[in-house]
Amino acid sequence: MTVPLISSEVFMALDKNKDGFISRSELKLAHRNLTRAELDAVIGQADADGDGKLTFEEIKQIAESTRSASTKQ
């Protein structure tokens, strides 16, 4: 059984304005220690459609790829 890395409840808690996306500012609120460059890197890597916002599916994809990379090491 695979445990999800992020649940829809966690996503909704991060989505402060409840628009269905995690914006740069919402991501920064959740991860205050990230620099602007690190935020840009996270969004650039996860934002499949290039709209500058992260959907639940995009975040799930990046979490899964991170999990896969860490288990291969």
Backbone bond lengths (Angstrom), bond angles and torsions (degrees), N, CA, C in turn:
res aa  C-N    CA-C-N  psi(-1)  N-CA   C-N-CA  omega(-1)  CA-C   N-CA-C  phi
1 M - - - 1.453 - - 1.529 109.12 -
2 T 1.319 116.52 130.13 1.457 122.04 179.20 1.522 109.64 -95.26
3 V 1.302 116.01 128.51 1.462 121.46 177.32 1.519 108.27 -87.41
4 P 1.345 118.72 128.25 1.470 119.60 179.80 1.527 111.10 -64.60
5 L 1.321 115.42 142.21 1.457 120.34 178.72 1.518 112.11 -78.73
6 I 1.306 116.12 -24.64 1.462 121.00 176.25 1.524 107.63 -143.84
7 S 1.307 115.53 135.83 1.459 120.19 178.32 1.527 109.47 -100.95
8 S 1.308 115.02 163.65 1.467 118.48 177.78 1.531 110.56 -64.13
9 E 1.330 116.95 -29.41 1.465 120.30 178.45 1.531 110.95 -66.58
10 V 1.331 116.85 -41.00 1.468 120.63 177.42 1.524 109.52 -65.41
11 F 1.323 116.96 -44.32 1.462 120.95 178.20 1.526 110.28 -57.37
12 M 1.324 116.64 -47.49 1.470 120.02 -178.30 1.527 111.43 -64.42
13 A 1.338 117.30 -33.10 1.464 119.84 177.08 1.526 111.10 -67.45
14 L 1.333 117.00 -34.80 1.465 120.97 178.11 1.523 111.83 -74.46
15 D 1.323 116.57 -29.53 1.471 122.79 -178.38 1.525 109.26 -80.73
16 K 1.320 115.79 80.40 1.471 121.74 -172.35 1.525 113.52 -60.73
17 N 1.342 117.69 -38.34 1.469 118.83 -177.51 1.530 112.59 -92.98
18 K 1.329 116.46 3.63 1.472 123.50 174.02 1.529 113.29 57.08
19 D 1.351 116.01 39.14 1.462 119.46 177.67 1.529 112.82 -96.05
20 G 1.343 116.76 1.72 1.465 119.91 178.85 1.514 114.19 89.28
21 F 1.327 116.95 6.46 1.458 122.38 -179.61 1.524 109.76 -133.54
22 I 1.331 115.77 155.30 1.456 121.49 169.81 1.526 105.88 -104.28
23 S 1.317 115.89 115.56 1.464 121.23 -179.64 1.525 109.55 -86.53
24 R 1.312 115.88 171.64 1.473 121.58 176.25 1.534 110.17 -56.99
25 S 1.325 117.34 -43.87 1.470 119.65 -178.23 1.529 111.67 -68.54
26 E 1.331 117.78 -36.46 1.466 120.43 176.94 1.527 110.88 -68.02
27 L 1.322 116.96 -38.13 1.461 120.78 176.93 1.524 110.25 -65.49
28 K 1.310 116.77 -39.66 1.464 121.34 178.73 1.527 110.80 -64.09
29 L 1.330 117.57 -39.27 1.466 120.69 177.29 1.527 111.24 -60.87
30 A 1.323 116.42 -38.47 1.465 121.25 -178.75 1.518 111.99 -75.92
31 H 1.319 116.49 -29.74 1.471 121.88 -176.00 1.520 108.80 -130.72
32 R 1.305 116.54 71.31 1.468 122.42 -175.45 1.519 113.50 -60.53
33 N 1.330 117.34 -23.16 1.463 120.45 -176.76 1.530 113.03 -81.88
34 L 1.324 118.81 -7.38 1.462 120.96 179.40 1.525 111.19 -76.92
35 T 1.307 115.40 137.92 1.462 120.22 175.25 1.528 109.06 -78.98
36 R 1.320 116.15 169.59 1.471 120.05 176.95 1.534 110.54 -59.62
37 A 1.330 116.56 -41.09 1.467 120.52 179.24 1.528 110.94 -63.72
38 E 1.328 116.69 -39.78 1.465 120.08 178.83 1.524 110.94 -67.62
39 L 1.334 117.30 -40.35 1.469 120.74 175.60 1.524 110.58 -60.79
40 D 1.337 116.19 -45.16 1.462 120.66 177.86 1.526 111.02 -59.06
41 A 1.335 116.70 -40.99 1.466 120.94 -179.63 1.525 110.91 -65.98
42 V 1.326 117.22 -43.57 1.466 120.72 179.33 1.520 110.12 -62.75
43 I 1.315 116.30 -49.24 1.465 119.98 -179.01 1.526 110.40 -65.23
44 G 1.321 117.09 -42.68 1.460 120.26 178.95 1.513 112.68 -60.65
45 Q 1.315 116.97 -37.20 1.461 120.72 -179.32 1.527 111.53 -76.07
46 A 1.316 117.47 -37.63 1.462 120.97 -173.20 1.524 114.41 -91.66
47 D 1.319 117.81 -24.53 1.467 122.55 -172.26 1.526 110.81 -79.99
48 A 1.331 115.90 84.53 1.472 121.71 -174.50 1.524 113.23 -63.25
49 D 1.322 117.69 -34.60 1.469 119.21 -176.83 1.528 113.35 -95.81
50 G 1.336 117.21 -1.43 1.460 121.27 173.65 1.508 116.32 71.90
51 D 1.339 117.59 20.57 1.461 119.46 -178.20 1.530 113.59 -89.05
52 G 1.338 117.20 -0.40 1.458 120.78 178.36 1.514 115.00 83.17
53 K 1.335 116.59 2.86 1.460 122.58 178.82 1.522 107.93 -127.63
54 L 1.323 116.13 155.48 1.454 120.51 -178.66 1.524 110.78 -110.51
55 T 1.325 115.17 128.84 1.461 120.43 174.94 1.527 108.83 -89.91
56 F 1.309 116.05 168.94 1.459 120.59 176.80 1.525 110.04 -58.77
57 E 1.326 117.27 -43.18 1.468 120.86 -179.68 1.530 111.48 -63.55
58 E 1.319 117.67 -40.37 1.472 120.35 178.78 1.531 110.90 -64.57
59 I 1.317 116.08 -40.03 1.462 119.22 179.00 1.525 110.53 -68.66
60 K 1.328 117.02 -38.99 1.466 119.73 176.63 1.523 110.74 -61.49
61 Q 1.324 117.48 -41.84 1.469 121.49 179.90 1.521 111.49 -61.49
62 I 1.314 117.69 -45.98 1.463 120.51 -179.16 1.522 110.33 -67.86
63 A 1.322 117.84 -36.08 1.465 120.58 177.22 1.522 110.64 -65.22
64 E 1.319 117.32 -42.13 1.456 120.82 178.32 1.523 112.41 -65.47
65 S 1.331 117.21 -41.14 1.466 119.63 179.16 1.532 110.81 -67.61
66 T 1.330 116.22 -34.11 1.461 120.33 176.40 1.512 110.48 -67.24
67 R 1.327 116.78 -42.15 1.463 121.45 178.41 1.521 109.55 -62.61
68 S 1.325 117.84 -45.11 1.464 121.72 180.00 1.515 111.71 -61.29
69 A 1.327 116.77 -43.25 1.468 121.00 -179.73 1.515 110.94 -64.81
70 S 1.329 117.54 -38.90 1.465 119.75 -177.38 1.521 112.22 -73.52
71 T 1.334 118.09 -29.77 1.459 119.72 179.01 1.518 112.54 -77.98
72 K 1.316 117.24 -20.18 1.469 120.98 178.25 1.509 112.32 -79.34
73 Q 1.321 117.71 -16.12 1.470 121.21 -177.90 1.499 111.67 -84.84
